């Protein structure tokens, strides 16, 4: 239940309350199980770095050449 609550946006505070945890360290295990936020920030950073270094160019639309087959 705690894993699903975290995955659907519940805060650790609410998760702890719904599971009857008296100590937040018991609830903190759910934060370590969910790696999606970690993957997301790594993905964002990896895609932002080339742009910040001027390595990405804006897409240029080129006309398609018509060929006669």
PDB file with one MODEL, atoms N, CA, C and O in Angstrom:
MODEL        1
ATOM      1  N   UNK A   1       0.822  -1.188   0.000  1.00  0.00           N
ATOM      2  CA  UNK A   1       0.000   0.000   0.000  1.00  0.00           C
ATOM      3  C   UNK A   1       0.869   1.256   0.000  1.00  0.00           C
ATOM      4  O   UNK A   1       0.596   2.209  -0.731  1.00  0.00           O
ATOM      5  N   UNK A   2       1.901   1.251   0.814  1.00  0.00           N
ATOM      6  CA  UNK A   2       2.765   2.430   0.889  1.00  0.00           C
ATOM      7  C   UNK A   2       3.443   2.748  -0.433  1.00  0.00           C
ATOM      8  O   UNK A   2       3.545   3.914  -0.813  1.00  0.00           O
ATOM      9  N   UNK A   3       3.905   1.728  -1.134  1.00  0.00           N
ATOM     10  CA  UNK A   3       4.546   1.935  -2.430  1.00  0.00           C
ATOM     11  C   UNK A   3       3.574   2.530  -3.434  1.00  0.00           C
ATOM     12  O   UNK A   3       3.919   3.442  -4.185  1.00  0.00           O
ATOM     13  N   UNK A   4       2.360   2.007  -3.437  1.00  0.00           N
ATOM     14  CA  UNK A   4       1.348   2.523  -4.367  1.00  0.00           C
ATOM     15  C   UNK A   4       0.936   3.940  -4.002  1.00  0.00           C
ATOM     16  O   UNK A   4       0.696   4.765  -4.884  1.00  0.00           O
ATOM     17  N   UNK A   5       0.853   4.223  -2.723  1.00  0.00           N
ATOM     18  CA  UNK A   5       0.514   5.585  -2.307  1.00  0.00           C
ATOM     19  C   UNK A   5       1.579   6.569  -2.785  1.00  0.00           C
ATOM     20  O   UNK A   5       1.256   7.643  -3.293  1.00  0.00           O
ATOM     21  N   UNK A   6       2.840   6.204  -2.621  1.00  0.00           N
ATOM     22  CA  UNK A   6       3.920   7.087  -3.046  1.00  0.00           C
ATOM     23  C   UNK A   6       3.904   7.261  -4.557  1.00  0.00           C
ATOM     24  O   UNK A   6       4.077   8.372  -5.058  1.00  0.00           O
ATOM     25  N   UNK A   7       3.700   6.180  -5.277  1.00  0.00           N
ATOM     26  CA  UNK A   7       3.686   6.237  -6.742  1.00  0.00           C
ATOM     27  C   UNK A   7       2.548   7.095  -7.276  1.00  0.00           C
ATOM     28  O   UNK A   7       2.638   7.627  -8.382  1.00  0.00           O
ATOM     29  N   UNK A   8       1.476   7.232  -6.498  1.00  0.00           N
ATOM     30  CA  UNK A   8       0.333   8.033  -6.941  1.00  0.00           C
ATOM     31  C   UNK A   8       0.335   9.427  -6.337  1.00  0.00           C
ATOM     32  O   UNK A   8      -0.657  10.149  -6.438  1.00  0.00           O
ATOM     33  N   UNK A   9       1.453   9.815  -5.702  1.00  0.00           N
ATOM     34  CA  UNK A   9       1.614  11.199  -5.279  1.00  0.00           C
ATOM     35  C   UNK A   9       1.405  11.523  -3.818  1.00  0.00           C
ATOM     36  O   UNK A   9       1.453  12.695  -3.446  1.00  0.00           O
ATOM     37  N   UNK A  10       1.177  10.536  -2.976  1.00  0.00           N
ATOM     38  CA  UNK A  10       0.972  10.808  -1.547  1.00  0.00           C
ATOM     39  C   UNK A  10       2.299  11.184  -0.889  1.00  0.00           C
ATOM     40  O   UNK A  10       3.354  10.674  -1.268  1.00  0.00           O
ATOM     41  N   UNK A  11       2.241  12.063   0.082  1.00  0.00           N
ATOM     42  CA  UNK A  11       3.453  12.449   0.803  1.00  0.00           C
ATOM     43  C   UNK A  11       3.803  11.371   1.828  1.00  0.00           C
ATOM     44  O   UNK A  11       2.950  10.585   2.238  1.00  0.00           O
ATOM     45  N   UNK A  12       5.072  11.349   2.233  1.00  0.00           N
ATOM     46  CA  UNK A  12       5.493  10.367   3.234  1.00  0.00           C
ATOM     47  C   UNK A  12       4.746  10.543   4.546  1.00  0.00           C
ATOM     48  O   UNK A  12       4.478   9.574   5.256  1.00  0.00           O
ATOM     49  N   UNK A  13       4.417  11.775   4.856  1.00  0.00           N
ATOM     50  CA  UNK A  13       3.665  12.038   6.085  1.00  0.00           C
ATOM     51  C   UNK A  13       2.308  11.339   6.064  1.00  0.00           C
ATOM     52  O   UNK A  13       1.924  10.687   7.035  1.00  0.00           O
ATOM     53  N   UNK A  14       1.589  11.478   4.958  1.00  0.00           N
ATOM     54  CA  UNK A  14       0.279  10.831   4.841  1.00  0.00           C
ATOM     55  C   UNK A  14       0.414   9.314   4.786  1.00  0.00           C
ATOM     56  O   UNK A  14      -0.397   8.594   5.369  1.00  0.00           O
ATOM     57  N   UNK A  15       1.423   8.835   4.096  1.00  0.00           N
ATOM     58  CA  UNK A  15       1.631   7.391   4.021  1.00  0.00           C
ATOM     59  C   UNK A  15       1.863   6.826   5.412  1.00  0.00           C
ATOM     60  O   UNK A  15       1.274   5.811   5.784  1.00  0.00           O
ATOM     61  N   UNK A  16       2.713   7.477   6.170  1.00  0.00           N
ATOM     62  CA  UNK A  16       2.979   7.025   7.545  1.00  0.00           C
ATOM     63  C   UNK A  16       1.728   6.988   8.389  1.00  0.00           C
ATOM     64  O   UNK A  16       1.521   6.053   9.163  1.00  0.00           O
ATOM     65  N   UNK A  17       0.895   7.997   8.244  1.00  0.00           N
ATOM     66  CA  UNK A  17      -0.353   8.043   9.020  1.00  0.00           C
ATOM     67  C   UNK A  17      -1.301   6.919   8.615  1.00  0.00           C
ATOM     68  O   UNK A  17      -1.912   6.274   9.468  1.00  0.00           O
ATOM     69  N   UNK A  18      -1.421   6.688   7.303  1.00  0.00           N
ATOM     70  CA  UNK A  18      -2.364   5.650   6.871  1.00  0.00           C
ATOM     71  C   UNK A  18      -1.886   4.253   7.230  1.00  0.00           C
ATOM     72  O   UNK A  18      -2.699   3.344   7.401  1.00  0.00           O
ATOM     73  N   UNK A  19      -0.575   4.073   7.344  1.00  0.00           N
ATOM     74  CA  UNK A  19      -0.048   2.755   7.694  1.00  0.00           C
ATOM     75  C   UNK A  19       0.172   2.589   9.198  1.00  0.00           C
ATOM     76  O   UNK A  19       0.570   1.521   9.664  1.00  0.00           O
ATOM     77  N   UNK A  20      -0.090   3.654   9.946  1.00  0.00           N
ATOM     78  CA  UNK A  20       0.040   3.580  11.404  1.00  0.00           C
ATOM     79  C   UNK A  20       1.469   3.608  11.904  1.00  0.00           C
ATOM     80  O   UNK A  20       1.755   3.110  12.993  1.00  0.00           O
ATOM     81  N   UNK A  21       2.379   4.187  11.117  1.00  0.00           N
ATOM     82  CA  UNK A  21       3.772   4.274  11.551  1.00  0.00           C
ATOM     83  C   UNK A  21       3.924   5.365  12.598  1.00  0.00           C
ATOM     84  O   UNK A  21       3.412   6.473  12.437  1.00  0.00           O
ATOM     85  N   UNK A  22       4.622   5.045  13.655  1.00  0.00           N
ATOM     86  CA  UNK A  22       4.881   6.045  14.696  1.00  0.00           C
ATOM     87  C   UNK A  22       6.195   6.774  14.424  1.00  0.00           C
ATOM     88  O   UNK A  22       6.397   7.894  14.894  1.00  0.00           O
ATOM     89  N   UNK A  23       7.074   6.145  13.674  1.00  0.00           N
ATOM     90  CA  UNK A  23       8.394   6.692  13.380  1.00  0.00           C
ATOM     91  C   UNK A  23       8.528   6.904  11.874  1.00  0.00           C
ATOM     92  O   UNK A  23       8.255   5.993  11.094  1.00  0.00           O
ATOM     93  N   UNK A  24       8.949   8.105  11.461  1.00  0.00           N
ATOM     94  CA  UNK A  24       9.083   8.415  10.036  1.00  0.00           C
ATOM     95  C   UNK A  24      10.118   7.535   9.345  1.00  0.00           C
ATOM     96  O   UNK A  24      10.039   7.329   8.134  1.00  0.00           O
ATOM     97  N   UNK A  25      11.079   7.016  10.091  1.00  0.00           N
ATOM     98  CA  UNK A  25      12.090   6.169   9.458  1.00  0.00           C
ATOM     99  C   UNK A  25      11.468   4.876   8.929  1.00  0.00           C
ATOM    100  O   UNK A  25      11.986   4.286   7.981  1.00  0.00           O
ATOM    101  N   UNK A  26      10.375   4.438   9.526  1.00  0.00           N
ATOM    102  CA  UNK A  26       9.670   3.262   9.010  1.00  0.00           C
ATOM    103  C   UNK A  26       9.032   3.571   7.658  1.00  0.00           C
ATOM    104  O   UNK A  26       8.983   2.712   6.778  1.00  0.00           O
ATOM    105  N   UNK A  27       8.553   4.781   7.501  1.00  0.00           N
ATOM    106  CA  UNK A  27       7.896   5.186   6.262  1.00  0.00           C
ATOM    107  C   UNK A  27       8.912   5.520   5.180  1.00  0.00           C
ATOM    108  O   UNK A  27       8.618   5.380   3.993  1.00  0.00           O
ATOM    109  N   UNK A  28      10.099   5.959   5.572  1.00  0.00           N
ATOM    110  CA  UNK A  28      11.117   6.400   4.622  1.00  0.00           C
ATOM    111  C   UNK A  28      11.546   5.301   3.657  1.00  0.00           C
ATOM    112  O   UNK A  28      12.079   5.601   2.589  1.00  0.00           O
ATOM    113  N   UNK A  29      11.328   4.047   4.004  1.00  0.00           N
ATOM    114  CA  UNK A  29      11.691   2.942   3.112  1.00  0.00           C
ATOM    115  C   UNK A  29      10.974   3.072   1.780  1.00  0.00           C
ATOM    116  O   UNK A  29      11.525   2.677   0.752  1.00  0.00           O
ATOM    117  N   UNK A  30       9.771   3.609   1.765  1.00  0.00           N
ATOM    118  CA  UNK A  30       9.015   3.742   0.522  1.00  0.00           C
ATOM    119  C   UNK A  30       9.657   4.750  -0.421  1.00  0.00           C
ATOM    120  O   UNK A  30       9.560   4.603  -1.639  1.00  0.00           O
ATOM    121  N   UNK A  31      10.299   5.753   0.114  1.00  0.00           N
ATOM    122  CA  UNK A  31      10.989   6.735  -0.725  1.00  0.00           C
ATOM    123  C   UNK A  31      12.192   6.096  -1.410  1.00  0.00           C
ATOM    124  O   UNK A  31      12.521   6.452  -2.541  1.00  0.00           O
ATOM    125  N   UNK A  32      12.841   5.168  -0.745  1.00  0.00           N
ATOM    126  CA  UNK A  32      14.000   4.497  -1.349  1.00  0.00           C
ATOM    127  C   UNK A  32      13.576   3.482  -2.398  1.00  0.00           C
ATOM    128  O   UNK A  32      14.356   3.165  -3.295  1.00  0.00           O
ATOM    129  N   UNK A  33      12.369   2.974  -2.306  1.00  0.00           N
ATOM    130  CA  UNK A  33      11.896   1.980  -3.260  1.00  0.00           C
ATOM    131  C   UNK A  33      11.479   2.593  -4.591  1.00  0.00           C
ATOM    132  O   UNK A  33      11.530   1.932  -5.628  1.00  0.00           O
ATOM    133  N   UNK A  34      11.071   3.849  -4.559  1.00  0.00           N
ATOM    134  CA  UNK A  34      10.576   4.505  -5.769  1.00  0.00           C
ATOM    135  C   UNK A  34      11.718   5.237  -6.464  1.00  0.00           C
ATOM    136  O   UNK A  34      12.119   6.315  -6.024  1.00  0.00           O
ATOM    137  N   UNK A  35      12.243   4.672  -7.536  1.00  0.00           N
ATOM    138  CA  UNK A  35      13.364   5.276  -8.246  1.00  0.00           C
ATOM    139  C   UNK A  35      12.941   6.153  -9.409  1.00  0.00           C
ATOM    140  O   UNK A  35      13.793   6.767 -10.050  1.00  0.00           O
ATOM    141  N   UNK A  36      11.649   6.230  -9.701  1.00  0.00           N
ATOM    142  CA  UNK A  36      11.194   7.051 -10.829  1.00  0.00           C
ATOM    143  C   UNK A  36      11.613   8.512 -10.716  1.00  0.00           C
ATOM    144  O   UNK A  36      12.070   9.075 -11.711  1.00  0.00           O
ATOM    145  N   UNK A  37      11.482   9.159  -9.550  1.00  0.00           N
ATOM    146  CA  UNK A  37      11.929  10.558  -9.460  1.00  0.00           C
ATOM    147  C   UNK A  37      13.435  10.699  -9.705  1.00  0.00           C
ATOM    148  O   UNK A  37      13.878  11.693 -10.281  1.00  0.00           O
ATOM    149  N   UNK A  38      14.215   9.717  -9.272  1.00  0.00           N
ATOM    150  CA  UNK A  38      15.662   9.757  -9.488  1.00  0.00           C
ATOM    151  C   UNK A  38      15.955   9.657 -10.979  1.00  0.00           C
ATOM    152  O   UNK A  38      16.771  10.412 -11.508  1.00  0.00           O
ATOM    153  N   UNK A  39      15.293   8.728 -11.653  1.00  0.00           N
ATOM    154  CA  UNK A  39      15.485   8.589 -13.093  1.00  0.00           C
ATOM    155  C   UNK A  39      15.080   9.859 -13.832  1.00  0.00           C
ATOM    156  O   UNK A  39      15.736  10.264 -14.792  1.00  0.00           O
ATOM    157  N   UNK A  40      14.010  10.477 -13.386  1.00  0.00           N
ATOM    158  CA  UNK A  40      13.507  11.682 -14.056  1.00  0.00           C
ATOM    159  C   UNK A  40      14.501  12.832 -13.968  1.00  0.00           C
ATOM    160  O   UNK A  40      14.743  13.510 -14.967  1.00  0.00           O
ATOM    161  N   UNK A  41      15.085  13.065 -12.787  1.00  0.00           N
ATOM    162  CA  UNK A  41      16.029  14.186 -12.666  1.00  0.00           C
ATOM    163  C   UNK A  41      17.324  13.908 -13.417  1.00  0.00           C
ATOM    164  O   UNK A  41      17.941  14.835 -13.944  1.00  0.00           O
ATOM    165  N   UNK A  42      17.744  12.651 -13.475  1.00  0.00           N
ATOM    166  CA  UNK A  42      18.931  12.306 -14.253  1.00  0.00           C
ATOM    167  C   UNK A  42      18.658  12.532 -15.734  1.00  0.00           C
ATOM    168  O   UNK A  42      19.502  13.070 -16.450  1.00  0.00           O
ATOM    169  N   UNK A  43      17.490  12.126 -16.189  1.00  0.00           N
ATOM    170  CA  UNK A  43      17.100  12.305 -17.592  1.00  0.00           C
ATOM    171  C   UNK A  43      17.059  13.791 -17.961  1.00  0.00           C
ATOM    172  O   UNK A  43      17.569  14.187 -19.009  1.00  0.00           O
ATOM    173  N   UNK A  44      16.456  14.605 -17.105  1.00  0.00           N
ATOM    174  CA  UNK A  44      16.377  16.049 -17.375  1.00  0.00           C
ATOM    175  C   UNK A  44      17.762  16.676 -17.449  1.00  0.00           C
ATOM    176  O   UNK A  44      18.050  17.465 -18.350  1.00  0.00           O
ATOM    177  N   UNK A  45      18.620  16.318 -16.492  1.00  0.00           N
ATOM    178  CA  UNK A  45      19.970  16.892 -16.470  1.00  0.00           C
ATOM    179  C   UNK A  45      20.771  16.459 -17.688  1.00  0.00           C
ATOM    180  O   UNK A  45      21.475  17.266 -18.295  1.00  0.00           O
ATOM    181  N   UNK A  46      20.665  15.196 -18.042  1.00  0.00           N
ATOM    182  CA  UNK A  46      21.418  14.686 -19.195  1.00  0.00           C
ATOM    183  C   UNK A  46      20.998  15.368 -20.487  1.00  0.00           C
ATOM    184  O   UNK A  46      21.822  15.554 -21.383  1.00  0.00           O
ATOM    185  N   UNK A  47      19.737  15.740 -20.596  1.00  0.00           N
ATOM    186  CA  UNK A  47      19.274  16.415 -21.805  1.00  0.00           C
ATOM    187  C   UNK A  47      19.500  17.930 -21.754  1.00  0.00           C
ATOM    188  O   UNK A  47      19.526  18.578 -22.800  1.00  0.00           O
ATOM    189  N   UNK A  48      19.659  18.495 -20.578  1.00  0.00           N
ATOM    190  CA  UNK A  48      19.884  19.938 -20.452  1.00  0.00           C
ATOM    191  C   UNK A  48      21.347  20.313 -20.705  1.00  0.00           C
ATOM    192  O   UNK A  48      21.627  21.403 -21.203  1.00  0.00           O
ATOM    193  N   UNK A  49      22.272  19.427 -20.370  1.00  0.00           N
ATOM    194  CA  UNK A  49      23.699  19.758 -20.489  1.00  0.00           C
ATOM    195  C   UNK A  49      24.127  20.087 -21.917  1.00  0.00           C
ATOM    196  O   UNK A  49      24.794  21.104 -22.109  1.00  0.00           O
ATOM    197  N   UNK A  50      23.788  19.296 -22.922  1.00  0.00           N
ATOM    198  CA  UNK A  50      24.214  19.661 -24.282  1.00  0.00           C
ATOM    199  C   UNK A  50      23.650  21.011 -24.738  1.00  0.00           C
ATOM    200  O   UNK A  50      24.326  21.767 -25.436  1.00  0.00           O
ATOM    201  N   UNK A  51      22.417  21.305 -24.341  1.00  0.00           N
ATOM    202  CA  UNK A  51      21.816  22.589 -24.706  1.00  0.00           C
ATOM    203  C   UNK A  51      22.527  23.750 -24.044  1.00  0.00           C
ATOM    204  O   UNK A  51      22.718  24.798 -24.661  1.00  0.00           O
ATOM    205  N   UNK A  52      22.921  23.573 -22.791  1.00  0.00           N
ATOM    206  CA  UNK A  52      23.613  24.636 -22.069  1.00  0.00           C
ATOM    207  C   UNK A  52      24.996  24.888 -22.659  1.00  0.00           C
ATOM    208  O   UNK A  52      25.510  26.005 -22.603  1.00  0.00           O
ATOM    209  N   UNK A  53      25.587  23.854 -23.218  1.00  0.00           N
ATOM    210  CA  UNK A  53      26.913  23.998 -23.815  1.00  0.00           C
ATOM    211  C   UNK A  53      26.870  24.419 -25.273  1.00  0.00           C
ATOM    212  O   UNK A  53      27.905  24.493 -25.935  1.00  0.00           O
ATOM    213  N   UNK A  54      25.671  24.697 -25.774  1.00  0.00           N
ATOM    214  CA  UNK A  54      25.521  25.133 -27.148  1.00  0.00           C
ATOM    215  C   UNK A  54      25.726  24.020 -28.168  1.00  0.00           C
ATOM    216  O   UNK A  54      26.015  24.287 -29.334  1.00  0.00           O
ATOM    217  N   UNK A  55      25.577  22.789 -27.736  1.00  0.00           N
ATOM    218  CA  UNK A  55      25.804  21.669 -28.637  1.00  0.00           C
ATOM    219  C   UNK A  55      24.565  21.259 -29.425  1.00  0.00           C
ATOM    220  O   UNK A  55      24.658  20.487 -30.379  1.00  0.00           O
ATOM    221  N   UNK A  56      23.427  21.767 -29.033  1.00  0.00           N
ATOM    222  CA  UNK A  56      22.199  21.437 -29.743  1.00  0.00           C
ATOM    223  C   UNK A  56      21.795  22.593 -30.643  1.00  0.00           C
ATOM    224  O   UNK A  56      21.859  23.756 -30.243  1.00  0.00           O
ATOM    225  N   UNK A  57      21.390  22.274 -31.834  1.00  0.00           N
ATOM    226  CA  UNK A  57      20.892  23.285 -32.750  1.00  0.00           C
ATOM    227  C   UNK A  57      19.392  23.129 -32.875  1.00  0.00           C
ATOM    228  O   UNK A  57      18.840  22.046 -32.682  1.00  0.00           O
ATOM    229  N   UNK A  58      18.747  24.230 -33.201  1.00  0.00           N
ATOM    230  CA  UNK A  58      17.312  24.151 -33.442  1.00  0.00           C
ATOM    231  C   UNK A  58      17.087  23.356 -34.721  1.00  0.00           C
ATOM    232  O   UNK A  58      17.895  23.397 -35.649  1.00  0.00           O
ATOM    233  N   UNK A  59      16.004  22.652 -34.750  1.00  0.00           N
ATOM    234  CA  UNK A  59      15.683  21.855 -35.934  1.00  0.00           C
ATOM    235  C   UNK A  59      15.429  22.768 -37.116  1.00  0.00           C
ATOM    236  O   UNK A  59      14.749  23.788 -37.000  1.00  0.00           O
ATOM    237  N   UNK A  60      15.970  22.395 -38.224  1.00  0.00           N
ATOM    238  CA  UNK A  60      15.770  23.167 -39.447  1.00  0.00           C
ATOM    239  C   UNK A  60      14.924  22.334 -40.406  1.00  0.00           C
ATOM    240  O   UNK A  60      15.235  21.176 -40.687  1.00  0.00           O
ATOM    241  N   UNK A  61      13.867  22.934 -40.894  1.00  0.00           N
ATOM    242  CA  UNK A  61      13.014  22.232 -41.854  1.00  0.00           C
ATOM    243  C   UNK A  61      13.593  22.424 -43.240  1.00  0.00           C
ATOM    244  O   UNK A  61      13.850  23.548 -43.672  1.00  0.00           O
ATOM    245  N   UNK A  62      13.790  21.344 -43.914  1.00  0.00           N
ATOM    246  CA  UNK A  62      14.298  21.401 -45.294  1.00  0.00           C
ATOM    247  C   UNK A  62      13.233  20.850 -46.220  1.00  0.00           C
ATOM    248  O   UNK A  62      12.570  19.864 -45.898  1.00  0.00           O
ATOM    249  N   UNK A  63      13.071  21.484 -47.368  1.00  0.00           N
ATOM    250  CA  UNK A  63      12.061  20.997 -48.304  1.00  0.00           C
ATOM    251  C   UNK A  63      12.447  19.607 -48.817  1.00  0.00           C
ATOM    252  O   UNK A  63      13.624  19.285 -48.976  1.00  0.00           O
ATOM    253  N   UNK A  64      11.437  18.813 -49.063  1.00  0.00           N
ATOM    254  CA  UNK A  64      11.654  17.478 -49.600  1.00  0.00           C
ATOM    255  C   UNK A  64      11.787  17.597 -51.116  1.00  0.00           C
ATOM    256  O   UNK A  64      10.938  18.196 -51.777  1.00  0.00           O
ATOM    257  N   UNK A  65      12.843  17.031 -51.650  1.00  0.00           N
ATOM    258  CA  UNK A  65      13.034  17.070 -53.096  1.00  0.00           C
ATOM    259  C   UNK A  65      12.121  16.054 -53.759  1.00  0.00           C
ATOM    260  O   UNK A  65      12.040  14.898 -53.344  1.00  0.00           O
ATOM    261  N   UNK A  66      11.453  16.501 -54.771  1.00  0.00           N
ATOM    262  CA  UNK A  66      10.579  15.600 -55.510  1.00  0.00           C
ATOM    263  C   UNK A  66      11.415  14.825 -56.521  1.00  0.00           C
ATOM    264  O   UNK A  66      12.215  15.401 -57.258  1.00  0.00           O
ATOM    265  N   UNK A  67      11.222  13.554 -56.543  1.00  0.00           N
ATOM    266  CA  UNK A  67      11.924  12.739 -57.534  1.00  0.00           C
ATOM    267  C   UNK A  67      10.900  12.028 -58.392  1.00  0.00           C
ATOM    268  O   UNK A  67       9.824  11.649 -57.932  1.00  0.00           O
ATOM    269  N   UNK A  68      11.256  11.863 -59.621  1.00  0.00           N
ATOM    270  CA  UNK A  68      10.354  11.152 -60.553  1.00  0.00           C
ATOM    271  C   UNK A  68      10.858   9.725 -60.642  1.00  0.00           C
ATOM    272  O   UNK A  68      12.016   9.470 -60.975  1.00  0.00           O
ATOM    273  N   UNK A  69       9.966   8.808 -60.337  1.00  0.00           N
ATOM    274  CA  UNK A  69      10.378   7.398 -60.344  1.00  0.00           C
ATOM    275  C   UNK A  69      10.066   6.740 -61.641  1.00  0.00           C
ATOM    276  O   UNK A  69      10.347   5.554 -61.815  1.00  0.00           O
TER     277      UNK A  69
ENDMDL
END
